[in-house]
Amino acid sequence: MLRSLLQGWGVWGWAEGVGGGLYICGGLYRVWPGFAWGGSQLVGGGLSWLGGSQLVGVWLVMLWSRCTSFRRGHASLFLQSGPQRIGSVYKKAVYRQYTDASYLIEAPRPGWLGYLGPVLRAEVDDVIIVHLKNFASRNYSMHPHGVFYEKDSEDLFCSRPGSHQTIVTINGYMYGNLLDMKLCQGRRVAWHLFGMGNEVDIHSAYFQGNTLLDRGHRADTLSLFPATFVTAAMVPLATGKWLLSCQVNDHLQAGMQALYEVVSCDDDVSPSAAPPAGPVRKYYLAAETVTWDYAPTGMDTHTNLSLTLPDSPSEVFFGSGDGRIGGSYMKVVYRGYTDDTFTTRQPLSPETQHLGILGPVLRAEVGDILQVVFLNKADRNYSIQPHGLHFDKQYQGTSYQDGVEKPGSAVSPGSRFTYTWQVLDGPSLSDPPCLSYLYYSGSSPVEDTNAGLSGPLLVCRPGALGDRGKQRNVDRELFLLFSVMDENLSWYLQRNIETYGSDQSDPDNQDFQESNNMHAVNGFMYGNLPGLEMCSGDRVFWYTFGLGTEVDIHGVYWEGNTFQRHGTTRDTLSLFPHTTAAVSMLPHTPGVFEVSCRVTDHYNGGMRQQYSVKPCSPESKVKHTHSRASSVVRYYISAEEVEWDYSPNRAWELEKHHATEEDSPGSIFVGRGENRIGPRYKKAVYRQYTDDTFRTQTELQPEQLHLGILGPIIRVEVGEEVLITFKNRASRPYSIHAHGVVTTDTHTPVQPEFRWEVPESSGPGVSDPNCISYAYYSTVDFVKDVFSGLLGPLVVCRQGVLQRGAEEGTRKRRDVEREFALLFMVFDENESWYLEDNIRTYLHTDPSNFTVDDNFIESNKMHGINGKLYGNLHGLTMSNGQTVDWYLLGMGNEVDIHTVHFHAETFTYKTDSVHRADVFDLFPGTFQTVEMTAGNPGTWLLHCHVADHIHAGMETTFTITERERQKNDRQSDRE
C-alpha cells in the first residue's frame, strides 16, 4: 500500500527521489482547476507552472560540482576536500529531459536550472504524461504536487534494478556560482521558488536591489520551507548584479547565495523605473559600543522571582557560575542624533522607550529620498543596509563580488558616510498604509547583527505620514524584534569573557555556548522590556521583525486581544529571519497581558514580555464595554490521566521501512528496549462530560474519532459566552486557557469554572472563512502542561453558522458537511510532568538511578498527528463532493515546522484573497482553517513533508468514499 515519497536535502530546487525502477514507466496527471491561485508547485523538479506540454524525462547519475571556485572563510569547510571532508564534487541523481523515447539526445536547458529537472508546464484541464526511464543504480520515482492523479500514477513506482553531509545550495550551486539569471529592466519577471528538506530548511530568500509582490503583498524577502511553493512577481528597476541569498545566518555563511543581473534590454524601459525625485528625509545615525543588560531588574516580572534562582530556566542565562557571562554584554547599537555634529542624541520618549536595542525608526513615503548620515563611533567596520529600498551600488551596505566598489559596505571606525536611498516601491493595494522593513549592518551580517546592529524602517503610501513623521490615523506604533541573539557569534565574545567571565569560561563548551543564546525581544528578556503601553480603544499598529538562524522561528502570541492582518482575525503570527509582519489592533480589555513567543524553548528562555492596556478616559471605558452575551454555551471538561499509545499497530511503520521490529528505524520511537520507553506513556488529556456530575463521558461520534489526544472541539459563535465547568481529576494542578477570546484568569488552577467571552473582535475577519480555529490548553506551566497532553481545538464562527437546538457542546456547522481538527506536534516526553512515572512504569527502573543519554532523549520525541504515529490516526473519512473544513493546529518547539501535505487533493486558504494549495505551513502557536471539496475517491496520504518527520511517523491517511449514486453509475458503466 505504501510507496516511497519524494524527499530531499537542500533548498530551492534540489529534490532527491526515492522509489522507481529500471525500465520506462508511464504516468498520467491532470491539472486541478484554478490551482495557480496558490502559487507554483514542484512538478518533476521544475520551477514553473504555466503553459501546456508533454514531457519525456529520465533519471541518471552524475558527478556534481557545487562550486567552481573557492572562497575564503566558511567556504573551505564545505568546498575543500580533506581527511574528513568530501569537498565540492558529489555523485548525485538528477532528472534530465530527452527529446524522444530513444533517450539519445538530451533536450536543451538553461544554466540557471542547475541540478533541477526540466520545467513541466501545463494549463488547467491539461493532461501531463511523463515517461520515466531510470538509468541510476537504485529505485527512484516521480511524485507531483498540486495535480490530480489516479493511484497507479501516485509515485510512478517501477521495478527494482539489479553518513549524509548537509550542503546548502540554490539549484545545486553555492557562493554565487549559479549561472545565467539575467532579467530585463522594467519587464515583469515571475520567480517560482520552492524548498525541500528537513527541520533546518527554513529559508529567507532575500532579493537585494529590487522588491517583489508575494500573493499581492510587497516584500523583498520570501519564506520557504520543505515542500513550500511560492510564485512572486518582480518588475526589476535597478540595473546591475544583485545578491540573492538566504538570510538564515548558518545558510548565509555556508554559501546559499547567487547573483541575478538586471540589464537594460532596449530603450523601452517602463516609466516606473525612474519616478521623479521626491522630498529628502534626513537622519543621523551612529554605531556605538555599549554595555547591554538583558534584564535590568534582575527579576522575571511575570513571576517576581530572581533570574538567578537555582535550577530555574533563567539561571542558565543570568547565572555567573561555571564561567558563564551572565546577563550583561558589550554590544554595538545604532543611535540617532539631531544633526551632523553628532553631539546631541535624539531623546527617548514614552513612544520610543520600547525600542530597546533597536536603532531609531526611519520613515519615508513612496517617492521620497532617504539620506542617512552614518558615523561609526565603534571599533571596527560597520555599515547600514536597508531592506525594501532602491539605491546605487555605492550606497549599498553589503559587499559581494560583482565588480563594483561599494564604499558604503564597510565604514571604518571614526569615519562617516552618507547613504542615499530611493523609495520606489511601496505598499500594494492589499497592504496596510505602511510596510515594515529592517535595516542592519551588512559588513559581516551574521556577526554584526548578533553584536546588536539593526533597526526598523517604515515605507508608507504618499500622504500616510503626518508633519512630524508619525503615521496618520494611528494612536500607537510599537516595534518588536524577536531574535535569539547569539553572543557566541558577536564580535565581542572574547572581550565579554575577559570582562564578565572567569578562568572557567570555555567558548567550545556547549553549556557555555547555550548560556550565551539570549532569547530576547528588543534585547530584553523575562518581561524587562519597558514602554509597551496603550489606551483601551487606541488604534495600535504592531510591527514585528525576525533575525537569526534556523532556531529563529517565532510564533508570536498576544494574550488578551486579537489583531487584524490581511483581512483575517488572529492572535498569533509567525516570524523568521529577516521577515516582518505588520498587524493592527483595537485593544478592548484593560489589563496587563503577555506578548510572547510560543516556541517552548523560547518561552522558557525568556522571550516573553508584558503589554499594558489602560482605561485612559471615561469615553474609552464606555466605548469598549462588552455587550451582554446573546447566549451561554456550557461545556463540562475534565483533565484526567491516561495511558496513551502513540502507535498501537506497527504494520504501517514496518512496511514503510521494509523492516522487522528489531531493525526498523521507527523502533527508536515506538519500540521497547533497555533504554527506550516505547509507544505507551502516562499523559493528561481533556475529556468532555454530559453534565456537572462528571459521571458520564460524552460518547464520541464517528466524526470525532480522529481527535485522538485532543480535547473536544469547542464551538462558539460571535456574541456568545462559553462557560466551562472544569474538574481536575489529575494528580497535579491544571487549567484551561483559550486563544482568541476574552478569558478570566486561566493561569490559576483552582477555579471550578472558566468563562470566555466571544466579542466581535474574536470572530472571523472580513476575508476569513465562516469559522476560524484557535487552541485551548493548560497554562499553569505552559510548556510542561502542553507536552503532558492538555490541548484542544476552539472554533469561533460567525453568527448563524452553528445549528440551533442541538445539545450544548455538540453543535455542528450548517455550512459544511465534515470538520476535522489536526494537531501537528512533536510531543517531547522529556518535558512532560510524567517522565519519571513513565521511566518507573515502563522501564521498571528508579528514575533517580536512571542515566539519561542522547538516545533516550531522542526516543521520547513522538512525531504525532493528534498524538498518533505511523498511520495510527483513524476516522478521517468523507464522501466525494462533500465540503470539508480542516482546523490545523501547530504547537511545540524549534523542530515543529510542519508542511502539511494532502495527497491527490487541494484546499483553499484565505487571507485578503483566496489561495489554492496542497501544502500548508504550520508553526508553533499558529492555527489555520483550510477548506476542501473532496473530489478524488480513494485513500490518500496526509503527512508533514519535513523529511525527519516523515521518517519518524508524522503521517496518516484520509479516505474519500464514493457516494451510492456514483457507485451505481460506475457499475452501470462497467456493465
MIKOLKOL-202836 format. One record per residue (C-alpha): x, y, z. Coordinates in steps of 0.5 Angstrom, whole numbers. Layout:
! residues N
px, py, pz
X, Y, Z;
...
! end
This chain:
! residues 975
px, py, pz
0, 0, 0;
6, 5, 2;
10, 8, -3;
16, 12, -2;
16, 19, -2;
19, 25, -6;
24, 27, -1;
31, 31, -1;
36, 35, 2;
38, 43, 0;
34, 48, -2;
30, 52, -8;
30, 46, -13;
34, 40, -10;
30, 34, -9;
32, 27, -9;
27, 22, -11;
26, 15, -7;
23, 9, -11;
23, 8, -18;
25, 3, -23;
30, 1, -29;
25, 1, -35;
20, 6, -38;
14, 7, -34;
8, 12, -36;
5, 17, -31;
-1, 21, -32;
-3, 27, -28;
-9, 32, -29;
-8, 39, -27;
-13, 42, -22;
-18, 48, -24;
-15, 54, -21;
-9, 51, -18;
-5, 57, -20;
-8, 61, -15;
-4, 59, -9;
3, 60, -13;
8, 55, -16;
8, 48, -15;
14, 43, -15;
13, 38, -21;
19, 34, -24;
24, 39, -21;
21, 45, -25;
20, 52, -23;
14, 54, -27;
7, 52, -27;
5, 56, -33;
3, 54, -41;
2, 47, -43;
6, 41, -46;
8, 34, -45;
15, 31, -43;
20, 25, -43;
24, 25, -37;
30, 21, -34;
34, 20, -28;
41, 19, -29;
47, 19, -24;
53, 24, -25;
58, 28, -21;
56, 35, -19;
61, 41, -17;
57, 46, -13;
62, 51, -13;
67, 52, -19;
72, 57, -15;
73, 57, -7;
72, 63, -3;
76, 64, 4;
73, 63, 11;
67, 59, 12;
67, 56, 5;
73, 52, 6;
69, 48, 11;
64, 46, 5;
68, 46, -1;
76, 44, 0;
77, 37, 1;
81, 34, 7;
81, 28, 11;
74, 29, 14;
71, 33, 8;
69, 31, 1;
70, 37, -2;
65, 41, -7;
64, 35, -12;
59, 29, -10;
56, 24, -14;
48, 25, -15;
42, 23, -18;
38, 28, -22;
32, 29, -27;
34, 30, -34;
30, 31, -41;
31, 28, -47;
28, 29, -54;
24, 23, -55;
24, 15, -53;
30, 13, -55;
34, 17, -50;
40, 19, -54;
39, 27, -55;
38, 31, -48;
34, 37, -49;
37, 44, -49;
36, 47, -42;
38, 54, -39;
44, 54, -34;
40, 57, -28;
36, 51, -27;
43, 48, -24;
41, 41, -22;
34, 42, -22;
30, 37, -27;
26, 40, -33;
21, 45, -32;
14, 42, -33;
9, 47, -36;
1, 46, -37;
-5, 49, -37;
-12, 48, -33;
-15, 42, -35;
-9, 39, -39;
-6, 32, -38;
1, 31, -37;
4, 25, -39;
11, 23, -36;
16, 17, -39;
21, 16, -34;
27, 12, -35;
32, 10, -29;
39, 10, -31;
41, 10, -24;
43, 4, -19;
37, 4, -14;
30, 5, -14;
27, 12, -16;
20, 15, -17;
17, 22, -19;
11, 25, -15;
8, 31, -17;
5, 37, -12;
-2, 40, -14;
-5, 36, -19;
-10, 30, -20;
-7, 23, -21;
-10, 16, -20;
-7, 11, -15;
-3, 8, -21;
1, 15, -22;
2, 17, -15;
9, 15, -15;
11, 12, -22;
13, 6, -18;
17, 1, -22;
21, -5, -21;
28, -5, -18;
34, -5, -22;
40, -11, -20;
53, 19, 13;
50, 25, 9;
53, 31, 9;
49, 37, 9;
50, 42, 4;
46, 49, 3;
45, 51, -4;
41, 54, -9;
39, 50, -15;
45, 46, -13;
50, 51, -13;
54, 55, -7;
57, 62, -7;
55, 66, -13;
56, 60, -18;
49, 59, -21;
49, 62, -28;
45, 66, -33;
40, 69, -28;
39, 75, -33;
33, 80, -32;
31, 86, -37;
30, 92, -33;
23, 94, -33;
20, 88, -35;
16, 83, -31;
19, 77, -28;
16, 71, -25;
20, 68, -19;
18, 61, -18;
21, 59, -11;
21, 52, -7;
24, 49, -1;
25, 42, 0;
29, 38, 6;
29, 38, 14;
28, 42, 20;
34, 46, 18;
31, 48, 12;
28, 55, 14;
30, 60, 8;
29, 67, 8;
30, 69, 1;
33, 76, 0;
33, 80, -6;
37, 85, -6;
36, 91, -10;
29, 90, -12;
22, 88, -9;
17, 83, -11;
10, 82, -10;
8, 76, -6;
1, 74, -6;
-1, 81, -7;
4, 84, -2;
10, 88, -2;
17, 85, 0;
24, 83, -1;
25, 77, 3;
21, 71, 2;
20, 65, 7;
21, 58, 4;
20, 51, 8;
20, 44, 6;
15, 43, 0;
13, 50, 0;
12, 53, -6;
12, 61, -8;
11, 65, -14;
13, 72, -14;
12, 78, -19;
18, 83, -20;
19, 89, -24;
26, 90, -23;
28, 97, -23;
35, 97, -21;
41, 95, -26;
47, 91, -24;
49, 85, -21;
45, 84, -14;
45, 79, -9;
40, 73, -8;
41, 70, -1;
38, 66, 5;
39, 71, 11;
39, 65, 16;
45, 66, 19;
48, 59, 18;
46, 59, 11;
49, 65, 9;
55, 63, 12;
55, 57, 8;
54, 60, 2;
47, 60, 0;
48, 66, -5;
47, 67, -12;
47, 73, -17;
42, 76, -21;
43, 81, -26;
39, 87, -29;
40, 89, -35;
37, 95, -40;
35, 90, -46;
32, 96, -50;
30, 104, -50;
23, 102, -48;
24, 102, -40;
18, 102, -36;
17, 110, -34;
16, 107, -27;
24, 105, -27;
25, 113, -26;
20, 116, -22;
21, 124, -20;
25, 125, -14;
21, 127, -8;
23, 130, -2;
29, 129, 2;
28, 126, 9;
35, 126, 13;
37, 122, 19;
44, 122, 23;
46, 115, 26;
52, 113, 30;
54, 106, 31;
57, 106, 39;
59, 101, 43;
55, 100, 50;
54, 95, 56;
48, 92, 55;
44, 89, 60;
38, 84, 58;
34, 84, 65;
36, 91, 68;
31, 89, 74;
35, 82, 75;
27, 79, 76;
23, 75, 72;
17, 81, 72;
12, 75, 71;
13, 71, 77;
17, 77, 81;
23, 71, 82;
30, 73, 82;
33, 71, 75;
39, 67, 78;
34, 63, 83;
38, 56, 83;
35, 51, 78;
31, 56, 74;
31, 56, 67;
33, 64, 67;
39, 62, 71;
42, 58, 65;
43, 65, 62;
44, 70, 68;
48, 66, 73;
55, 67, 73;
58, 60, 75;
62, 56, 71;
65, 61, 67;
58, 64, 65;
58, 71, 63;
51, 73, 66;
46, 78, 63;
51, 84, 61;
55, 84, 55;
59, 89, 51;
55, 90, 45;
54, 96, 39;
48, 99, 37;
45, 105, 33;
43, 111, 36;
40, 117, 33;
43, 124, 33;
39, 131, 32;
45, 134, 27;
51, 132, 23;
55, 135, 29;
53, 128, 33;
53, 132, 40;
46, 131, 42;
42, 125, 42;
35, 124, 40;
32, 124, 47;
28, 118, 49;
20, 119, 49;
15, 115, 52;
13, 113, 45;
20, 110, 43;
23, 107, 50;
20, 101, 48;
25, 100, 42;
31, 98, 47;
37, 95, 43;
34, 97, 36;
36, 103, 33;
31, 109, 31;
25, 109, 27;
27, 111, 20;
21, 113, 16;
19, 115, 9;
14, 115, 4;
14, 113, -4;
18, 118, -8;
22, 120, -2;
29, 120, -2;
32, 118, 5;
39, 121, 7;
43, 117, 13;
49, 121, 15;
53, 115, 19;
58, 116, 24;
62, 110, 26;
64, 111, 33;
65, 104, 34;
72, 100, 34;
71, 96, 27;
68, 97, 20;
60, 97, 20;
55, 99, 15;
48, 100, 14;
44, 96, 9;
36, 97, 8;
31, 92, 6;
26, 95, 1;
29, 101, -2;
33, 102, -8;
40, 105, -9;
46, 106, -13;
52, 101, -11;
56, 106, -8;
50, 107, -2;
50, 99, -1;
51, 97, 6;
53, 90, 4;
59, 87, 0;
60, 81, -5;
64, 80, -12;
60, 84, -17;
66, 88, -20;
63, 95, -17;
66, 98, -11;
62, 99, -5;
65, 105, 0;
58, 104, 4;
59, 97, 6;
65, 98, 11;
65, 105, 14;
72, 105, 18;
72, 107, 26;
72, 114, 26;
69, 115, 19;
63, 118, 17;
59, 116, 10;
52, 119, 7;
47, 114, 5;
42, 116, -1;
37, 111, -2;
30, 112, -6;
23, 110, -4;
21, 107, -11;
16, 101, -9;
11, 102, -3;
5, 98, 0;
1, 95, -5;
-7, 96, -5;
-7, 90, -1;
-2, 92, 4;
-3, 97, 10;
-1, 104, 9;
6, 103, 12;
10, 97, 11;
16, 95, 16;
23, 93, 14;
29, 92, 18;
36, 96, 17;
42, 93, 19;
50, 93, 19;
52, 88, 13;
59, 89, 13;
59, 82, 16;
52, 81, 17;
52, 75, 22;
57, 78, 27;
54, 85, 26;
47, 83, 28;
49, 79, 33;
53, 84, 36;
47, 89, 36;
46, 93, 30;
39, 93, 27;
33, 98, 27;
26, 99, 24;
25, 102, 17;
17, 104, 15;
16, 105, 8;
9, 109, 7;
4, 111, 2;
4, 118, 0;
1, 122, 5;
1, 117, 10;
6, 121, 15;
4, 127, 18;
8, 133, 19;
12, 130, 25;
13, 124, 21;
8, 120, 25;
3, 116, 22;
-4, 119, 21;
-10, 115, 24;
-6, 111, 29;
-5, 113, 36;
1, 108, 38;
6, 105, 34;
10, 99, 37;
16, 95, 34;
18, 89, 37;
25, 85, 34;
24, 77, 36;
31, 74, 36;
36, 69, 40;
42, 74, 40;
48, 69, 40;
53, 72, 44;
58, 67, 41;
58, 70, 34;
58, 77, 37;
65, 81, 35;
66, 82, 43;
65, 75, 45;
73, 75, 48;
72, 82, 51;
66, 80, 54;
69, 74, 57;
75, 78, 59;
70, 83, 63;
65, 78, 66;
67, 71, 65;
73, 67, 69;
78, 62, 68;
73, 57, 67;
70, 61, 61;
71, 56, 55;
68, 58, 48;
68, 51, 46;
64, 48, 52;
56, 47, 50;
53, 49, 56;
57, 56, 56;
55, 57, 49;
48, 56, 51;
48, 61, 56;
50, 66, 51;
44, 65, 47;
40, 71, 49;
32, 70, 48;
30, 77, 47;
25, 82, 45;
28, 88, 43;
34, 86, 47;
30, 85, 54;
28, 78, 57;
23, 76, 62;
19, 82, 62;
24, 87, 63;
22, 91, 56;
19, 98, 58;
14, 102, 55;
9, 97, 52;
3, 101, 54;
-3, 104, 50;
-10, 106, 52;
-17, 102, 51;
-19, 104, 45;
-13, 106, 42;
-11, 105, 34;
-5, 101, 35;
0, 98, 30;
5, 93, 32;
11, 92, 27;
15, 85, 28;
21, 83, 26;
26, 77, 26;
33, 76, 26;
38, 70, 27;
39, 63, 25;
35, 56, 24;
32, 56, 31;
29, 63, 30;
22, 61, 28;
17, 65, 33;
10, 64, 34;
9, 71, 37;
2, 71, 41;
-1, 77, 44;
-5, 75, 50;
-12, 78, 52;
-13, 82, 45;
-14, 80, 37;
-11, 83, 31;
-13, 84, 24;
-8, 82, 18;
-10, 82, 11;
-17, 82, 13;
-16, 76, 18;
-17, 76, 25;
-11, 72, 29;
-8, 73, 36;
-1, 70, 33;
3, 71, 28;
10, 67, 25;
17, 71, 24;
23, 68, 21;
30, 71, 20;
29, 78, 16;
22, 77, 15;
17, 83, 18;
10, 83, 20;
5, 89, 21;
-2, 88, 25;
-7, 93, 27;
-10, 92, 34;
-16, 95, 37;
-15, 93, 45;
-22, 93, 48;
-20, 90, 55;
-16, 94, 60;
-11, 90, 64;
-3, 87, 63;
-2, 82, 58;
3, 78, 56;
6, 78, 49;
11, 72, 48;
14, 67, 43;
10, 61, 44;
16, 56, 42;
17, 53, 48;
25, 53, 49;
24, 61, 47;
18, 62, 52;
22, 58, 58;
29, 62, 55;
25, 69, 57;
22, 71, 50;
16, 74, 53;
14, 81, 55;
8, 85, 58;
4, 90, 55;
-1, 94, 59;
-8, 97, 56;
-10, 102, 61;
-17, 106, 61;
-15, 113, 60;
-21, 116, 59;
-29, 115, 61;
-30, 115, 54;
-26, 109, 52;
-29, 105, 58;
-36, 106, 55;
-34, 105, 48;
-31, 98, 50;
-35, 96, 55;
-37, 89, 53;
-45, 88, 51;
-49, 82, 54;
-48, 75, 51;
-53, 73, 46;
-53, 66, 50;
-48, 62, 54;
-46, 55, 52;
-44, 50, 57;
-38, 45, 57;
-36, 40, 62;
-29, 38, 62;
-24, 35, 66;
-17, 34, 66;
-15, 26, 67;
-9, 22, 67;
-9, 16, 62;
-4, 11, 59;
-3, 14, 52;
-1, 9, 46;
2, 13, 40;
3, 7, 36;
-2, 1, 37;
0, -2, 31;
6, -2, 28;
4, -5, 21;
5, 2, 17;
12, 3, 20;
15, -4, 18;
12, -3, 11;
15, 4, 10;
22, 2, 13;
22, -5, 10;
24, -8, 16;
22, -12, 22;
21, -9, 29;
28, -11, 31;
32, -7, 25;
26, -1, 24;
29, 6, 24;
22, 7, 28;
24, 3, 34;
28, 9, 37;
21, 12, 38;
16, 6, 38;
20, 0, 40;
21, -2, 47;
28, -3, 49;
33, -3, 55;
34, 5, 55;
27, 6, 51;
20, 7, 54;
16, 5, 48;
10, 8, 45;
6, 8, 51;
6, 14, 56;
2, 17, 62;
-1, 23, 60;
-6, 28, 62;
-12, 30, 57;
-18, 34, 57;
-25, 30, 56;
-32, 32, 56;
-38, 30, 60;
-45, 31, 60;
-46, 35, 66;
-43, 37, 72;
-43, 31, 76;
-38, 28, 71;
-41, 21, 72;
-42, 20, 64;
-37, 22, 59;
-39, 25, 52;
-40, 19, 47;
-35, 20, 41;
-39, 20, 35;
-36, 17, 29;
-34, 24, 26;
-30, 25, 33;
-26, 19, 33;
-20, 23, 29;
-19, 28, 35;
-14, 23, 39;
-11, 26, 44;
-14, 33, 43;
-20, 35, 48;
-27, 36, 45;
-28, 41, 39;
-31, 47, 43;
-35, 51, 38;
-38, 58, 39;
-41, 64, 35;
-39, 71, 36;
-43, 75, 41;
-44, 68, 46;
-40, 67, 52;
-37, 60, 54;
-38, 57, 61;
-33, 51, 62;
-34, 47, 69;
-28, 44, 70;
-26, 38, 74;
-19, 37, 75;
-18, 29, 76;
-11, 29, 75;
-5, 29, 80;
-3, 36, 80;
-6, 43, 78;
-8, 44, 71;
-12, 50, 68;
-16, 52, 61;
-13, 58, 57;
-16, 59, 51;
-13, 63, 45;
-17, 69, 41;
-23, 70, 47;
-23, 74, 53;
-22, 70, 59;
-22, 70, 66;
-15, 69, 70;
-14, 62, 66;
-7, 61, 69;
-10, 60, 76;
-11, 52, 77;
-16, 52, 83;
-22, 55, 79;
-28, 51, 78;
-31, 55, 73;
-28, 59, 67;
-31, 64, 63;
-30, 66, 56;
-33, 72, 52;
-33, 72, 45;
-34, 79, 42;
-34, 81, 35;
-26, 82, 35;
-25, 75, 37;
-29, 72, 31;
-27, 71, 23;
-25, 78, 20;
-28, 80, 13;
-23, 75, 9;
-24, 69, 14;
-28, 63, 13;
-34, 63, 17;
-31, 59, 22;
-23, 60, 25;
-19, 56, 29;
-16, 57, 36;
-13, 53, 41;
-14, 52, 49;
-9, 49, 53;
-7, 49, 61;
-2, 55, 63;
0, 53, 70;
6, 51, 67;
5, 53, 59;
11, 48, 57;
10, 42, 61;
3, 42, 61;
2, 42, 54;
8, 37, 53;
4, 33, 58;
-2, 33, 53;
-7, 38, 55;
-9, 41, 49;
-16, 42, 45;
-19, 46, 39;
-23, 52, 39;
-27, 54, 33;
-30, 61, 33;
-36, 62, 28;
-40, 68, 25;
-47, 69, 28;
-52, 64, 25;
-47, 59, 23;
-48, 53, 28;
-54, 49, 29;
-59, 51, 33;
-63, 47, 38;
-57, 42, 39;
-55, 39, 45;
-50, 44, 48;
-43, 42, 47;
-45, 38, 41;
-47, 44, 36;
-45, 43, 29;
-44, 47, 23;
-49, 49, 18;
-45, 51, 12;
-40, 45, 12;
-41, 37, 12;
-35, 35, 15;
-30, 38, 20;
-23, 35, 22;
-18, 38, 27;
-11, 36, 27;
-5, 38, 31;
2, 37, 28;
7, 37, 34;
13, 33, 37;
11, 31, 44;
17, 32, 48;
16, 27, 53;
23, 29, 56;
19, 36, 58;
12, 32, 61;
11, 32, 68;
10, 25, 68;
17, 23, 65;
19, 20, 72;
13, 16, 72;
14, 13, 65;
21, 11, 67;
19, 8, 73;
13, 4, 70;
16, 2, 63;
23, 1, 64;
22, -1, 71;
27, 3, 74;
28, 8, 80;
29, 15, 76;
34, 17, 81;
38, 12, 79;
37, 12, 71;
42, 15, 67;
39, 20, 61;
43, 20, 55;
42, 23, 48;
39, 16, 45;
34, 16, 51;
32, 24, 50;
31, 23, 42;
27, 16, 43;
22, 21, 47;
20, 26, 42;
14, 23, 39;
12, 26, 32;
5, 26, 32;
-1, 28, 29;
-7, 28, 34;
-2, 24, 38;
-1, 18, 33;
5, 16, 29;
5, 12, 23;
-2, 12, 20;
-5, 10, 27;
-10, 16, 27;
-16, 14, 24;
-23, 17, 23;
-21, 22, 17;
-27, 20, 12;
-31, 24, 8;
-35, 23, 1;
-34, 25, -5;
-37, 32, -6;
-37, 34, 1;
-35, 40, 4;
-30, 40, 9;
-26, 44, 14;
-20, 43, 17;
-17, 46, 23;
-10, 46, 23;
-6, 47, 30;
1, 48, 31;
5, 48, 38;
12, 46, 40;
19, 47, 40;
24, 50, 35;
23, 43, 31;
16, 44, 30;
16, 47, 23;
11, 43, 19;
9, 43, 12;
2, 39, 12;
1, 36, 5;
-5, 33, 3;
-4, 28, -3;
-9, 28, -9;
-13, 34, -6;
-12, 41, -6;
-15, 46, -1;
-16, 54, -1;
-14, 58, 5;
-16, 66, 6;
-12, 72, 7;
-15, 78, 3;
-16, 74, -3;
-17, 66, -4;
-10, 62, -5;
-10, 54, -7;
-5, 50, -5;
-4, 42, -3;
1, 44, 3;
0, 49, 9;
6, 51, 13;
5, 51, 20;
9, 53, 26;
9, 53, 34;
3, 57, 37;
-1, 58, 30;
-7, 56, 27;
-11, 56, 21;
-18, 54, 18;
-17, 51, 11;
-23, 49, 6;
-23, 43, 2;
-28, 40, -3;
-27, 32, -3;
-26, 30, -10;
-22, 24, -11;
-24, 18, -9;
-19, 13, -5;
-15, 13, 1;
-9, 18, 1;
-3, 20, 5;
-3, 26, 9;
3, 28, 13;
8, 33, 15;
13, 34, 9;
19, 35, 13;
24, 29, 12;
26, 27, 19;
18, 28, 21;
16, 23, 15;
21, 18, 18;
19, 19, 25;
12, 17, 23;
8, 24, 22;
4, 21, 17;
-3, 18, 16;
-9, 17, 11;
-15, 20, 9;
-21, 17, 6;
-26, 20, 0;
-31, 15, -1;
-36, 15, -7;
-43, 16, -6;
-48, 11, -7;
-50, 14, -14;
-43, 15, -16;
-42, 8, -15;
-48, 6, -18;
-46, 10, -24;
-39, 7, -24;
-42, 0, -24;
-47, 1, -30;
-41, 4, -34;
-38, -3, -33;
-44, -7, -35;
! end
